[in-house]
């Protein structure tokens, strides 16, 4: 059982099936709604595709001797699934970054 409530009878005895919910009490079925993923930067601002971000700390790039300095700005970002939520370009490099290392600019 879950915390989901039936929209018809308002009972909390609901089965969460693969593609829909089903109320055990009244038998009402309704489709599952996917929750939108919210990606936040280091300061808690919500990020979206096309935003420009800047680094909040120096970050050494793994496998090279290069360092992304504080304040380095990106081109417009693209959000993606996974551990590294941001795909962007900084200083001519294509990067995948965690949102906790950037802040939204503007």
Backbone atoms as SQL, in Angstrom:
CREATE TABLE atoms (id INTEGER PRIMARY KEY, chain TEXT, resi INTEGER, resn TEXT, atom TEXT, x REAL, y REAL, z REAL);
INSERT INTO atoms VALUES
  (1, 'A', 1, 'UNK', 'N', 0.836, -1.187, 0.000),
  (2, 'A', 1, 'UNK', 'CA', 0.000, 0.000, 0.000),
  (3, 'A', 1, 'UNK', 'C', 0.879, 1.248, 0.000),
  (4, 'A', 2, 'UNK', 'N', 0.291, 2.389, -0.324),
  (5, 'A', 2, 'UNK', 'CA', 1.086, 3.595, -0.481),
  (6, 'A', 2, 'UNK', 'C', 0.418, 4.789, 0.180),
  (7, 'A', 3, 'UNK', 'N', 1.029, 5.964, 0.009),
  (8, 'A', 3, 'UNK', 'CA', 0.476, 7.211, 0.521),
  (9, 'A', 3, 'UNK', 'C', -0.471, 7.848, -0.490),
  (10, 'A', 4, 'UNK', 'N', -0.607, 7.260, -1.662),
  (11, 'A', 4, 'UNK', 'CA', -1.489, 7.778, -2.692),
  (12, 'A', 4, 'UNK', 'C', -2.937, 7.611, -2.244),
  (13, 'A', 5, 'UNK', 'N', -3.777, 8.590, -2.551),
  (14, 'A', 5, 'UNK', 'CA', -5.176, 8.563, -2.151),
  (15, 'A', 5, 'UNK', 'C', -6.039, 8.453, -3.400),
  (16, 'A', 6, 'UNK', 'N', -7.079, 7.655, -3.325),
  (17, 'A', 6, 'UNK', 'CA', -8.007, 7.493, -4.447),
  (18, 'A', 6, 'UNK', 'C', -8.744, 8.808, -4.684),
  (19, 'A', 7, 'UNK', 'N', -8.776, 9.308, -5.933),
  (20, 'A', 7, 'UNK', 'CA', -9.478, 10.560, -6.214),
  (21, 'A', 7, 'UNK', 'C', -10.995, 10.425, -6.148),
  (22, 'A', 8, 'UNK', 'N', -11.515, 9.197, -6.173),
  (23, 'A', 8, 'UNK', 'CA', -12.960, 8.979, -6.171),
  (24, 'A', 8, 'UNK', 'C', -13.510, 8.853, -4.761),
  (25, 'A', 9, 'UNK', 'N', -12.957, 7.910, -3.977),
  (26, 'A', 9, 'UNK', 'CA', -13.480, 7.662, -2.632),
  (27, 'A', 9, 'UNK', 'C', -12.589, 8.225, -1.525),
  (28, 'A', 10, 'UNK', 'N', -11.416, 8.716, -1.876),
  (29, 'A', 10, 'UNK', 'CA', -10.466, 9.327, -0.953),
  (30, 'A', 10, 'UNK', 'C', -9.937, 8.373, 0.113),
  (31, 'A', 11, 'UNK', 'N', -9.933, 7.087, -0.182),
  (32, 'A', 11, 'UNK', 'CA', -9.353, 6.096, 0.721),
  (33, 'A', 11, 'UNK', 'C', -7.878, 5.936, 0.366),
  (34, 'A', 12, 'UNK', 'N', -7.064, 5.528, 1.336),
  (35, 'A', 12, 'UNK', 'CA', -5.622, 5.426, 1.106),
  (36, 'A', 12, 'UNK', 'C', -5.168, 4.007, 0.777),
  (37, 'A', 13, 'UNK', 'N', -6.081, 3.073, 0.656),
  (38, 'A', 13, 'UNK', 'CA', -5.727, 1.703, 0.305),
  (39, 'A', 13, 'UNK', 'C', -5.626, 1.594, -1.214),
  (40, 'A', 14, 'UNK', 'N', -4.446, 1.903, -1.741),
  (41, 'A', 14, 'UNK', 'CA', -4.239, 1.982, -3.187),
  (42, 'A', 14, 'UNK', 'C', -3.082, 1.073, -3.581),
  (43, 'A', 15, 'UNK', 'N', -3.289, 0.293, -4.641),
  (44, 'A', 15, 'UNK', 'CA', -2.224, -0.529, -5.205),
  (45, 'A', 15, 'UNK', 'C', -1.516, 0.264, -6.282),
  (46, 'A', 16, 'UNK', 'N', -0.191, 0.274, -6.247),
  (47, 'A', 16, 'UNK', 'CA', 0.586, 0.953, -7.287),
  (48, 'A', 16, 'UNK', 'C', 1.076, -0.098, -8.266),
  (49, 'A', 17, 'UNK', 'N', 0.395, -0.209, -9.384),
  (50, 'A', 17, 'UNK', 'CA', 0.767, -1.154, -10.419),
  (51, 'A', 17, 'UNK', 'C', 1.734, -0.490, -11.388),
  (52, 'A', 18, 'UNK', 'N', 2.249, -1.256, -12.351),
  (53, 'A', 18, 'UNK', 'CA', 3.302, -0.760, -13.243),
  (54, 'A', 18, 'UNK', 'C', 2.903, 0.493, -14.019),
  (55, 'A', 19, 'UNK', 'N', 1.674, 0.526, -14.550),
  (56, 'A', 19, 'UNK', 'CA', 1.288, 1.665, -15.389),
  (57, 'A', 19, 'UNK', 'C', 0.096, 2.448, -14.849),
  (58, 'A', 20, 'UNK', 'N', -0.473, 2.006, -13.732),
  (59, 'A', 20, 'UNK', 'CA', -1.618, 2.725, -13.171),
  (60, 'A', 20, 'UNK', 'C', -1.782, 2.416, -11.679),
  (61, 'A', 21, 'UNK', 'N', -2.688, 3.163, -11.036),
  (62, 'A', 21, 'UNK', 'CA', -3.053, 2.936, -9.633),
  (63, 'A', 21, 'UNK', 'C', -4.424, 2.278, -9.608),
  (64, 'A', 22, 'UNK', 'N', -4.667, 1.492, -8.561),
  (65, 'A', 22, 'UNK', 'CA', -5.976, 0.859, -8.400),
  (66, 'A', 22, 'UNK', 'C', -6.387, 0.925, -6.936),
  (67, 'A', 23, 'UNK', 'N', -7.589, 1.436, -6.687),
  (68, 'A', 23, 'UNK', 'CA', -8.112, 1.541, -5.326),
  (69, 'A', 23, 'UNK', 'C', -8.661, 0.179, -4.904),
  (70, 'A', 24, 'UNK', 'N', -8.229, -0.307, -3.738),
  (71, 'A', 24, 'UNK', 'CA', -8.682, -1.592, -3.231),
  (72, 'A', 24, 'UNK', 'C', -10.127, -1.486, -2.748),
  (73, 'A', 25, 'UNK', 'N', -10.520, -0.333, -2.241),
  (74, 'A', 25, 'UNK', 'CA', -11.846, -0.144, -1.663),
  (75, 'A', 25, 'UNK', 'C', -12.939, -0.070, -2.727),
  (76, 'A', 26, 'UNK', 'N', -12.785, 0.826, -3.715),
  (77, 'A', 26, 'UNK', 'CA', -13.858, 1.034, -4.695),
  (78, 'A', 26, 'UNK', 'C', -13.546, 0.470, -6.082),
  (79, 'A', 27, 'UNK', 'N', -12.304, 0.072, -6.343),
  (80, 'A', 27, 'UNK', 'CA', -11.951, -0.500, -7.635),
  (81, 'A', 27, 'UNK', 'C', -11.620, 0.516, -8.710),
  (82, 'A', 28, 'UNK', 'N', -11.627, 1.798, -8.364),
  (83, 'A', 28, 'UNK', 'CA', -11.315, 2.852, -9.345),
  (84, 'A', 28, 'UNK', 'C', -9.857, 2.729, -9.802),
  (85, 'A', 29, 'UNK', 'N', -9.616, 2.890, -11.115),
  (86, 'A', 29, 'UNK', 'CA', -8.264, 2.844, -11.672),
  (87, 'A', 29, 'UNK', 'C', -7.952, 4.177, -12.341),
  (88, 'A', 30, 'UNK', 'N', -6.702, 4.660, -12.208),
  (89, 'A', 30, 'UNK', 'CA', -6.270, 5.879, -12.878),
  (90, 'A', 30, 'UNK', 'C', -4.799, 5.762, -13.221),
  (91, 'A', 31, 'UNK', 'N', -4.379, 6.463, -14.302),
  (92, 'A', 31, 'UNK', 'CA', -2.985, 6.328, -14.765),
  (93, 'A', 31, 'UNK', 'C', -2.008, 6.955, -13.789),
  (94, 'A', 32, 'UNK', 'N', -0.790, 6.398, -13.770),
  (95, 'A', 32, 'UNK', 'CA', 0.288, 6.973, -12.953),
  (96, 'A', 32, 'UNK', 'C', 0.791, 8.227, -13.631),
  (97, 'A', 33, 'UNK', 'N', 1.156, 9.198, -12.845),
  (98, 'A', 33, 'UNK', 'CA', 1.742, 10.424, -13.366),
  (99, 'A', 33, 'UNK', 'C', 3.196, 10.459, -12.951),
  (100, 'A', 34, 'UNK', 'N', 4.061, 10.594, -13.945),
  (101, 'A', 34, 'UNK', 'CA', 5.488, 10.671, -13.663),
  (102, 'A', 34, 'UNK', 'C', 5.801, 12.014, -13.020),
  (103, 'A', 35, 'UNK', 'N', 6.589, 11.981, -11.963),
  (104, 'A', 35, 'UNK', 'CA', 6.987, 13.217, -11.300),
  (105, 'A', 35, 'UNK', 'C', 8.168, 13.814, -12.052),
  (106, 'A', 36, 'UNK', 'N', 8.066, 15.093, -12.343),
  (107, 'A', 36, 'UNK', 'CA', 9.143, 15.774, -13.050),
  (108, 'A', 36, 'UNK', 'C', 10.354, 15.926, -12.121),
  (109, 'A', 37, 'UNK', 'N', 11.520, 15.666, -12.647),
  (110, 'A', 37, 'UNK', 'CA', 12.738, 15.782, -11.860),
  (111, 'A', 37, 'UNK', 'C', 13.143, 17.245, -11.778),
  (112, 'A', 38, 'UNK', 'N', 13.458, 17.700, -10.586),
  (113, 'A', 38, 'UNK', 'CA', 13.871, 19.083, -10.379),
  (114, 'A', 38, 'UNK', 'C', 15.360, 19.074, -10.061),
  (115, 'A', 39, 'UNK', 'N', 16.130, 19.831, -10.846),
  (116, 'A', 39, 'UNK', 'CA', 17.574, 19.930, -10.634),
  (117, 'A', 39, 'UNK', 'C', 17.854, 21.311, -10.070),
  (118, 'A', 40, 'UNK', 'N', 18.555, 21.356, -8.940),
  (119, 'A', 40, 'UNK', 'CA', 18.879, 22.626, -8.278),
  (120, 'A', 40, 'UNK', 'C', 20.381, 22.826, -8.245),
  (121, 'A', 41, 'UNK', 'N', 20.788, 24.095, -8.354),
  (122, 'A', 41, 'UNK', 'CA', 22.216, 24.419, -8.307),
  (123, 'A', 41, 'UNK', 'C', 22.699, 24.483, -6.862),
  (124, 'A', 42, 'UNK', 'N', 23.934, 24.922, -6.652),
  (125, 'A', 42, 'UNK', 'CA', 24.535, 24.967, -5.321),
  (126, 'A', 42, 'UNK', 'C', 23.798, 25.905, -4.362),
  (127, 'A', 43, 'UNK', 'N', 23.071, 26.881, -4.898),
  (128, 'A', 43, 'UNK', 'CA', 22.347, 27.846, -4.063),
  (129, 'A', 43, 'UNK', 'C', 20.854, 27.552, -3.990),
  (130, 'A', 44, 'UNK', 'N', 20.405, 26.436, -4.569),
  (131, 'A', 44, 'UNK', 'CA', 18.998, 26.052, -4.489),
  (132, 'A', 44, 'UNK', 'C', 18.128, 26.571, -5.614),
  (133, 'A', 45, 'UNK', 'N', 18.707, 27.244, -6.595),
  (134, 'A', 45, 'UNK', 'CA', 17.931, 27.737, -7.731),
  (135, 'A', 45, 'UNK', 'C', 17.616, 26.579, -8.670),
  (136, 'A', 46, 'UNK', 'N', 16.412, 26.558, -9.221),
  (137, 'A', 46, 'UNK', 'CA', 16.004, 25.505, -10.149),
  (138, 'A', 46, 'UNK', 'C', 16.649, 25.755, -11.504),
  (139, 'A', 47, 'UNK', 'N', 17.259, 24.717, -12.063),
  (140, 'A', 47, 'UNK', 'CA', 17.909, 24.809, -13.363),
  (141, 'A', 47, 'UNK', 'C', 17.009, 24.233, -14.445),
  (142, 'A', 48, 'UNK', 'N', 17.124, 24.783, -15.653),
  (143, 'A', 48, 'UNK', 'CA', 16.353, 24.311, -16.803),
  (144, 'A', 48, 'UNK', 'C', 17.268, 24.260, -18.022),
  (145, 'A', 49, 'UNK', 'N', 16.836, 23.542, -19.048),
  (146, 'A', 49, 'UNK', 'CA', 17.596, 23.510, -20.294),
  (147, 'A', 49, 'UNK', 'C', 17.769, 24.933, -20.819),
  (148, 'A', 50, 'UNK', 'N', 18.976, 25.255, -21.278),
  (149, 'A', 50, 'UNK', 'CA', 19.245, 26.566, -21.844),
  (150, 'A', 50, 'UNK', 'C', 19.783, 27.586, -20.863),
  (151, 'A', 51, 'UNK', 'N', 19.820, 27.271, -19.571),
  (152, 'A', 51, 'UNK', 'CA', 20.388, 28.195, -18.588),
  (153, 'A', 51, 'UNK', 'C', 21.909, 28.256, -18.754),
  (154, 'A', 52, 'UNK', 'N', 22.480, 29.361, -18.307),
  (155, 'A', 52, 'UNK', 'CA', 23.930, 29.509, -18.275),
  (156, 'A', 52, 'UNK', 'C', 24.344, 29.412, -16.810),
  (157, 'A', 53, 'UNK', 'N', 25.381, 28.605, -16.539),
  (158, 'A', 53, 'UNK', 'CA', 25.840, 28.400, -15.168),
  (159, 'A', 53, 'UNK', 'C', 27.312, 28.771, -15.052),
  (160, 'A', 54, 'UNK', 'N', 27.755, 29.002, -13.806),
  (161, 'A', 54, 'UNK', 'CA', 29.157, 29.297, -13.517),
  (162, 'A', 54, 'UNK', 'C', 29.619, 28.400, -12.376),
  (163, 'A', 55, 'UNK', 'N', 30.896, 28.082, -12.373),
  (164, 'A', 55, 'UNK', 'CA', 31.468, 27.220, -11.334),
  (165, 'A', 55, 'UNK', 'C', 31.492, 27.961, -9.996),
  (166, 'A', 56, 'UNK', 'N', 31.232, 27.237, -8.888),
  (167, 'A', 56, 'UNK', 'CA', 31.281, 27.842, -7.559),
  (168, 'A', 56, 'UNK', 'C', 32.556, 27.470, -6.811),
  (169, 'A', 57, 'UNK', 'N', 33.348, 26.550, -7.357),
  (170, 'A', 57, 'UNK', 'CA', 34.632, 26.193, -6.759),
  (171, 'A', 57, 'UNK', 'C', 35.539, 25.649, -7.848),
  (172, 'A', 58, 'UNK', 'N', 36.845, 25.671, -7.592),
  (173, 'A', 58, 'UNK', 'CA', 37.790, 25.073, -8.548),
  (174, 'A', 58, 'UNK', 'C', 37.534, 23.579, -8.614),
  (175, 'A', 59, 'UNK', 'N', 37.573, 23.040, -9.818),
  (176, 'A', 59, 'UNK', 'CA', 37.310, 21.618, -10.006),
  (177, 'A', 59, 'UNK', 'C', 38.343, 21.038, -10.950),
  (178, 'A', 60, 'UNK', 'N', 39.160, 20.111, -10.423),
  (179, 'A', 60, 'UNK', 'CA', 40.169, 19.453, -11.250),
  (180, 'A', 60, 'UNK', 'C', 39.482, 18.419, -12.118),
  (181, 'A', 61, 'UNK', 'N', 39.790, 18.440, -13.403),
  (182, 'A', 61, 'UNK', 'CA', 39.190, 17.493, -14.324),
  (183, 'A', 61, 'UNK', 'C', 39.914, 16.161, -14.237),
  (184, 'A', 62, 'UNK', 'N', 39.167, 15.129, -14.023),
  (185, 'A', 62, 'UNK', 'CA', 39.724, 13.788, -13.887),
  (186, 'A', 62, 'UNK', 'C', 40.371, 13.358, -15.205),
  (187, 'A', 63, 'UNK', 'N', 41.575, 12.831, -15.132),
  (188, 'A', 63, 'UNK', 'CA', 42.261, 12.336, -16.314),
  (189, 'A', 63, 'UNK', 'C', 43.042, 13.387, -17.066),
  (190, 'A', 64, 'UNK', 'N', 43.124, 14.597, -16.523),
  (191, 'A', 64, 'UNK', 'CA', 43.925, 15.632, -17.170),
  (192, 'A', 64, 'UNK', 'C', 44.500, 16.557, -16.104),
  (193, 'A', 65, 'UNK', 'N', 45.336, 17.474, -16.544),
  (194, 'A', 65, 'UNK', 'CA', 45.920, 18.413, -15.594),
  (195, 'A', 65, 'UNK', 'C', 45.168, 19.740, -15.583),
  (196, 'A', 66, 'UNK', 'N', 44.051, 19.830, -16.291),
  (197, 'A', 66, 'UNK', 'CA', 43.281, 21.069, -16.374),
  (198, 'A', 66, 'UNK', 'C', 42.397, 21.254, -15.138),
  (199, 'A', 67, 'UNK', 'N', 42.137, 22.520, -14.811),
  (200, 'A', 67, 'UNK', 'CA', 41.288, 22.876, -13.685),
  (201, 'A', 67, 'UNK', 'C', 40.260, 23.891, -14.167),
  (202, 'A', 68, 'UNK', 'N', 39.003, 23.667, -13.835),
  (203, 'A', 68, 'UNK', 'CA', 37.959, 24.666, -14.094),
  (204, 'A', 68, 'UNK', 'C', 37.949, 25.610, -12.898),
  (205, 'A', 69, 'UNK', 'N', 38.198, 26.878, -13.127),
  (206, 'A', 69, 'UNK', 'CA', 38.310, 27.872, -12.056),
  (207, 'A', 69, 'UNK', 'C', 36.938, 28.391, -11.637),
  (208, 'A', 70, 'UNK', 'N', 36.879, 28.932, -10.424),
  (209, 'A', 70, 'UNK', 'CA', 35.663, 29.572, -9.925),
  (210, 'A', 70, 'UNK', 'C', 35.246, 30.662, -10.916),
  (211, 'A', 71, 'UNK', 'N', 33.950, 30.726, -11.215),
  (212, 'A', 71, 'UNK', 'CA', 33.435, 31.762, -12.096),
  (213, 'A', 71, 'UNK', 'C', 33.443, 31.414, -13.570),
  (214, 'A', 72, 'UNK', 'N', 34.050, 30.290, -13.963),
  (215, 'A', 72, 'UNK', 'CA', 34.042, 29.888, -15.370),
  (216, 'A', 72, 'UNK', 'C', 32.603, 29.650, -15.798),
  (217, 'A', 73, 'UNK', 'N', 32.173, 30.343, -16.858),
  (218, 'A', 73, 'UNK', 'CA', 30.788, 30.234, -17.328),
  (219, 'A', 73, 'UNK', 'C', 30.680, 29.198, -18.426),
  (220, 'A', 74, 'UNK', 'N', 29.492, 28.627, -18.521),
  (221, 'A', 74, 'UNK', 'CA', 29.223, 27.622, -19.543),
  (222, 'A', 74, 'UNK', 'C', 28.432, 28.238, -20.685),
  (223, 'A', 75, 'UNK', 'N', 28.328, 27.486, -21.740),
  (224, 'A', 75, 'UNK', 'CA', 27.351, 27.787, -22.786),
  (225, 'A', 75, 'UNK', 'C', 26.017, 27.281, -22.248),
  (226, 'A', 76, 'UNK', 'N', 24.912, 27.495, -22.952),
  (227, 'A', 76, 'UNK', 'CA', 23.628, 26.976, -22.447),
  (228, 'A', 76, 'UNK', 'C', 23.701, 25.476, -22.140),
  (229, 'A', 77, 'UNK', 'N', 23.164, 25.110, -20.994),
  (230, 'A', 77, 'UNK', 'CA', 23.258, 23.731, -20.515),
  (231, 'A', 77, 'UNK', 'C', 22.091, 22.886, -21.018),
  (232, 'A', 78, 'UNK', 'N', 22.260, 21.581, -20.876),
  (233, 'A', 78, 'UNK', 'CA', 21.200, 20.625, -21.156),
  (234, 'A', 78, 'UNK', 'C', 21.128, 19.696, -19.958),
  (235, 'A', 79, 'UNK', 'N', 19.939, 19.478, -19.423),
  (236, 'A', 79, 'UNK', 'CA', 19.768, 18.584, -18.287),
  (237, 'A', 79, 'UNK', 'C', 19.617, 17.154, -18.785),
  (238, 'A', 80, 'UNK', 'N', 20.145, 16.217, -18.003),
  (239, 'A', 80, 'UNK', 'CA', 20.096, 14.808, -18.376),
  (240, 'A', 80, 'UNK', 'C', 19.873, 13.965, -17.135),
  (241, 'A', 81, 'UNK', 'N', 19.475, 12.725, -17.319),
  (242, 'A', 81, 'UNK', 'CA', 19.286, 11.796, -16.203),
  (243, 'A', 81, 'UNK', 'C', 20.634, 11.265, -15.753),
  (244, 'A', 82, 'UNK', 'N', 20.681, 10.818, -14.527),
  (245, 'A', 82, 'UNK', 'CA', 21.906, 10.222, -14.007),
  (246, 'A', 82, 'UNK', 'C', 22.517, 11.039, -12.892),
  (247, 'A', 83, 'UNK', 'N', 23.688, 10.603, -12.457),
  (248, 'A', 83, 'UNK', 'CA', 24.396, 11.229, -11.351),
  (249, 'A', 83, 'UNK', 'C', 24.913, 12.623, -11.720),
  (250, 'A', 84, 'UNK', 'N', 25.400, 12.786, -12.931),
  (251, 'A', 84, 'UNK', 'CA', 25.880, 14.075, -13.423),
  (252, 'A', 84, 'UNK', 'C', 24.755, 14.692, -14.250),
  (253, 'A', 85, 'UNK', 'N', 24.012, 15.619, -13.636),
  (254, 'A', 85, 'UNK', 'CA', 22.756, 16.106, -14.194),
  (255, 'A', 85, 'UNK', 'C', 22.910, 17.091, -15.340),
  (256, 'A', 86, 'UNK', 'N', 24.081, 17.705, -15.484),
  (257, 'A', 86, 'UNK', 'CA', 24.261, 18.794, -16.448),
  (258, 'A', 86, 'UNK', 'C', 25.236, 18.387, -17.541),
  (259, 'A', 87, 'UNK', 'N', 24.850, 18.625, -18.783),
  (260, 'A', 87, 'UNK', 'CA', 25.735, 18.457, -19.927),
  (261, 'A', 87, 'UNK', 'C', 25.964, 19.855, -20.497),
  (262, 'A', 88, 'UNK', 'N', 27.238, 20.266, -20.618),
  (263, 'A', 88, 'UNK', 'CA', 27.525, 21.624, -21.073),
  (264, 'A', 88, 'UNK', 'C', 28.907, 21.705, -21.705),
  (265, 'A', 89, 'UNK', 'N', 29.238, 22.906, -22.177),
  (266, 'A', 89, 'UNK', 'CA', 30.567, 23.190, -22.706),
  (267, 'A', 89, 'UNK', 'C', 31.158, 24.352, -21.908),
  (268, 'A', 90, 'UNK', 'N', 32.396, 24.155, -21.430),
  (269, 'A', 90, 'UNK', 'CA', 33.142, 25.195, -20.715),
  (270, 'A', 90, 'UNK', 'C', 34.559, 25.188, -21.244),
  (271, 'A', 91, 'UNK', 'N', 35.082, 26.344, -21.558),
  (272, 'A', 91, 'UNK', 'CA', 36.454, 26.478, -22.055),
  (273, 'A', 91, 'UNK', 'C', 36.739, 25.534, -23.223),
  (274, 'A', 92, 'UNK', 'N', 35.745, 25.341, -24.079),
  (275, 'A', 92, 'UNK', 'CA', 35.934, 24.495, -25.250),
  (276, 'A', 92, 'UNK', 'C', 35.865, 23.005, -24.987),
  (277, 'A', 93, 'UNK', 'N', 35.535, 22.602, -23.770),
  (278, 'A', 93, 'UNK', 'CA', 35.441, 21.183, -23.410),
  (279, 'A', 93, 'UNK', 'C', 33.986, 20.785, -23.208),
  (280, 'A', 94, 'UNK', 'N', 33.607, 19.621, -23.692),
  (281, 'A', 94, 'UNK', 'CA', 32.280, 19.076, -23.429),
  (282, 'A', 94, 'UNK', 'C', 32.339, 18.356, -22.086),
  (283, 'A', 95, 'UNK', 'N', 31.463, 18.728, -21.164),
  (284, 'A', 95, 'UNK', 'CA', 31.519, 18.205, -19.792),
  (285, 'A', 95, 'UNK', 'C', 30.166, 17.711, -19.315),
  (286, 'A', 96, 'UNK', 'N', 30.206, 16.780, -18.392),
  (287, 'A', 96, 'UNK', 'CA', 29.039, 16.375, -17.617),
  (288, 'A', 96, 'UNK', 'C', 29.358, 16.733, -16.174),
  (289, 'A', 97, 'UNK', 'N', 28.526, 17.568, -15.561),
  (290, 'A', 97, 'UNK', 'CA', 28.787, 18.069, -14.213),
  (291, 'A', 97, 'UNK', 'C', 27.646, 17.746, -13.264),
  (292, 'A', 98, 'UNK', 'N', 27.974, 17.704, -11.987),
  (293, 'A', 98, 'UNK', 'CA', 26.955, 17.630, -10.953),
  (294, 'A', 98, 'UNK', 'C', 26.481, 19.052, -10.672),
  (295, 'A', 99, 'UNK', 'N', 25.204, 19.204, -10.403),
  (296, 'A', 99, 'UNK', 'CA', 24.624, 20.527, -10.188),
  (297, 'A', 99, 'UNK', 'C', 25.157, 21.204, -8.929),
  (298, 'A', 100, 'UNK', 'N', 25.699, 20.452, -7.988),
  (299, 'A', 100, 'UNK', 'CA', 26.186, 21.041, -6.742),
  (300, 'A', 100, 'UNK', 'C', 27.458, 21.871, -6.933),
  (301, 'A', 101, 'UNK', 'N', 28.084, 21.810, -8.111),
  (302, 'A', 101, 'UNK', 'CA', 29.307, 22.572, -8.365),
  (303, 'A', 101, 'UNK', 'C', 29.081, 23.837, -9.183),
  (304, 'A', 102, 'UNK', 'N', 27.828, 24.155, -9.503),
  (305, 'A', 102, 'UNK', 'CA', 27.549, 25.321, -10.339),
  (306, 'A', 102, 'UNK', 'C', 26.462, 26.188, -9.706),
  (307, 'A', 103, 'UNK', 'N', 26.402, 27.437, -10.186),
  (308, 'A', 103, 'UNK', 'CA', 25.306, 28.332, -9.815),
  (309, 'A', 103, 'UNK', 'C', 24.741, 28.949, -11.086),
  (310, 'A', 104, 'UNK', 'N', 23.461, 29.252, -11.051),
  (311, 'A', 104, 'UNK', 'CA', 22.780, 29.834, -12.193),
  (312, 'A', 104, 'UNK', 'C', 23.208, 31.284, -12.349),
  (313, 'A', 105, 'UNK', 'N', 23.493, 31.683, -13.589),
  (314, 'A', 105, 'UNK', 'CA', 23.918, 33.055, -13.868),
  (315, 'A', 105, 'UNK', 'C', 22.749, 33.788, -14.521),
  (316, 'A', 106, 'UNK', 'N', 22.406, 34.931, -13.967),
  (317, 'A', 106, 'UNK', 'CA', 21.379, 35.791, -14.570),
  (318, 'A', 106, 'UNK', 'C', 20.007, 35.402, -14.359);
